[in-house]
Amino acid sequence: MTMRPDLGTDQAHLMHPLHHPSAYAATRIWVSGKGAIIKDSTGREYIDGLSGLWNVNIGHGRTELGDAAKAQMDTLAFHSAYAGGTNEKAIALAEKLSSIAYPSVNTFFFTSGGAESSESSFKTARFYWKALGKPDKVKVISRHRAYHGLTLAAMSATGLSVFWPMFEPRVPGFLHIEAPDPYRFAHTDPGVSLGVAAANKLEEAILREGPDTVAAFIAEPVQGAGGVIVPPADYFGRIREICNQYDVLLIADDVITGFGRTGRWFGLDHYGVEPDIMQFAKGITSGYVPLGGIGVSDKVRDVINGVPASKRWMHAYTYSGHPTCCAVALANIDIMEREGLVERAAAMGQRLQQRLKALESMDGVGHTRAQGLMGAVEVVADKATKQLFPAEAGVTQKLMDAMLERGLYTRAVMDCICIAPPLVTTEAQLDQLVEIVRDSIAAVVSGARAAAPSPAAR
């Protein structure tokens, strides 16, 4: 009889993302899920407060996606989609995306996930400017607290320095500006709004580097892994103006914010702005199989198509246009449309925002924010100064542990509790989620204050 895999076997044979043996103390083996609920190997159930990893948009246990994968595997599981070959599901998915993406984005290239999508965006931006006779335009500007993946170039764009030290040196040509954080951005120009002031940091960086050296600016419409930073409403309008003025491509990283997460199909829809390149992954299949991609504007597509064959877009992945993955994506999008999940995310997002706002009266809660079913609660030691608890207090891990103990799975980063449940989450489950967050913060903050040395001891 075959033994069921256990944590000992895991530790002996499996390396995990962000791997370190110290994580095993709190490891759970996840075995099943239904809707917004996941179950571990002990039989205990939890609310999935992060949709797996921001991606299980239609919820767990949707057999329709398995049926779509089986039907395609029974017909043609895989064949190369390199130039000169294609398949029906990749064609159909590209056509479908053109109907729901930004109006000027109608041409798509498929990858296996978000980091590959970032790499594809960066290479496409360089290709574009070289094709137009501007080979020095190679730099990419990103933002602090941005997350664009962890392959080497994607990591270099990612603005979370915790990921860098053991993999230095980073790829040259990547730089970062301040994030448009309404809670923490140092707004010193009374002549403009906070959103415009934050966007103007891009203009400053372009002028400092030289416009003829900057290829693109990449931005998540809402910064996810950096703490769910929702920008002011006028931020991206000014960003688009700056990119137009200095001939810089705007890359929208919709890996998290795509496919209904924010209450619109894609994140920049909230701001009436269109990118030159968009990238996506996660929610396109609700995480049931790996798939990502980029979409390019008609302007960028025409340049790609207009070069001679000897200078073609020499970029490729084995699994680009994988027919099984594309079949699952089509089934996933069909469910989202049929069940009105994008609209549901917008309505439930208002409920989430109201529930989180009520937490701001609590000791230790500095700020809350949400857009659609994507929110955060920022925990601080001092509301007046916005100072975090000292690192040695271990508040981030204690918050995650406290929520798990109370039946909620999610992540906290830099003492920001991230919230992104499946779009099918019920009102009762959403309310329970917020109550668990409330109780966990109260317990952890109280414990941290009790453990802190007295002023005299300091």
Helices and strands as residue ranges (DSSP letters): H 7-13, G 21-26, E 30-34, E 37-40, E 45-48, H 51-54, H 63-76, H 88-100, E 105-111, H 114-131, E 139-143, H 152-157, G 161-163, G 165-167, E 174-177, H 194-209, G 211-213, E 214-219, H 235-245, E 249-253, G 267-271, E 277-280, G 282-284, E 292-297, H 298-306, G 309-311, H 323-338, H 341-357, G 358-361, E 365-370, E 375-379, G 391-393, H 395-405, E 408-409, E 412-413, E 416-419, H 427-451
